[in-house]
Amino acid sequence: MKNGFLLISGILAVGLSGCAGPKMVQAQPVCFQAIRQEKLMQVVEKTLISMQFQIEKYDVENGVIRTRPLRGGQFFELWRSDNAGGFNTAESNLQSVQRTVELTFQPQQSGVCMQCVVTARRLSLPEEPIQGYYNAAALYTASDRSRQRLDVSGKKQEEMRWLDLGRDEALEQKILAKIQHKIEKGVRQ
């Protein structure tokens, strides 16, 4: 009886949690009616800044907004909103992940269409043999009681790479939803 209960509990836990990772939804261009491109770009800029992104490129003539890479928020950073979904939140807490947002704008006859692309990448450090149990913690970090910091120098720094993780469709949808919400609240021309 006890084994049957544990088996059923295990099956339910796996079934409810899923094994598929993040759901991939292709972001389509979103069109806004009766709004000027400049005004829409201002709303987008404010939205990205409120999510802690720093604007790297803001080009009204070419219709492009691009952010600098932003490291993924950690579980204790309650003010951060750059992780979308449980998988991305867990990944940002376990790995060094950065995300970059790029939005392109296309003027139309009655409004503006916008495409949002979020790319993610993960830090890959060169493997090092552990020189004993007590030295394992100091393999990549230089730490003291109050601060822990990454210590990558010399050959390690040359071998350090950012691996492309592809698009983060969940964050794309989240950003577009925030922008649509602001537009619907009355941020018109």
JOZI-V693177 format. One record per backbone hydrogen bond with DSSP energy under -0.5 kcal/mol. NH is the residue of the N-H (numbers start at 1). CO is the residue of the C=O. Records with the same first field share a line. If there is no record, write none. Layout:
NH->CO / CO
This chain:
5->1
6->2
7->3
8->4
9->5
10->6
11->7
12->8
13->9
14->10
15->11
16->12
17->13
18->14
25->23
30->114
32->112
34->110
40->36
41->37
42->38
43->39
44->40
45->41
46->42
47->43
48->44
49->45
50->46
51->47
52->49
53->48
56->66
57->66
59->64
60->58
63->59
64->59
65->103
66->57
67->101
68->54
70->99
72->97
77->74
78->76
80->77
84->82
85->83
89->85
90->86
91->87
92->88
93->89
94->90
95->91
97->95
98->121
99->70
100->119
102->117
103->65
104->115
105->63
106->113
108->111
112->32
113->106
114->30
115->104
117->102
119->100 / 117
120->166
121->98
122->163
123->96
124->161
135->132
136->132 / 133
138->135
139->136
142->149
143->141
144->147
149->142
151->140
152->150
153->151
156->153
158->154
159->155
160->156
161->124
163->122 / 161
165->120
166->120
168->118
169->167
172->168
173->169
174->170
175->171
176->172
177->173
178->174
179->175
180->176
181->177
182->178
183->179
184->180
185->181
186->183
187->182
188->186
